[in-house]
């Protein structure tokens, strides 16, 4: 299995929903499509198959944190 990506979604109630996903583009595209279509809710799934419903009007921001490799320790070659 590849590396996962954390996606944190802020809602207007000063809370955040952080879910771990394999393909952040899928989440971003789902949110953009729901906003553009004027949908009431967008459904997101994490790497464990859990689903989260988020009311589109309550979205404050979406932050995508891509996985980074750990900095190397030792001698460079």
KAFENLIN-V719706 format. One record per pair of residues at least 4 apart in sequence whose ideal C-beta (glycine too) atoms are under 7 Angstrom apart, sorted by the first residue. I is the first residue (numbers start at 1). J is the second residue. If there is no record, write none. Layout:
I:J, I:J
//
This chain:
2:22, 3:67, 4:20, 4:21, 4:22, 4:47, 4:67, 5:21, 5:24, 5:64, 5:65, 5:66, 5:67, 6:18, 6:20, 6:65, 7:19, 7:21, 7:24, 7:27, 7:62, 7:64, 8:16, 8:18, 8:63, 9:16, 9:17, 9:54, 9:59, 9:62, 10:16, 10:60, 10:61, 11:15, 11:17, 11:54, 11:58, 11:59, 11:60, 12:58, 12:60, 13:58, 17:52, 17:54, 19:44, 19:46, 19:52, 20:46, 20:47, 21:27, 21:46, 21:47, 22:47, 24:28, 24:64, 25:29, 26:30, 27:31, 27:44, 28:32, 28:62, 28:64, 29:33, 30:34, 30:42, 30:44, 31:35, 31:42, 31:62, 32:36, 33:37, 34:39, 34:42, 34:56, 35:56, 39:56, 40:55, 40:56, 41:53, 41:54, 41:55, 41:56, 42:54, 42:56, 43:51, 43:53, 44:51, 44:52, 44:54, 45:49, 45:50, 45:51, 46:50, 54:58, 54:59
//
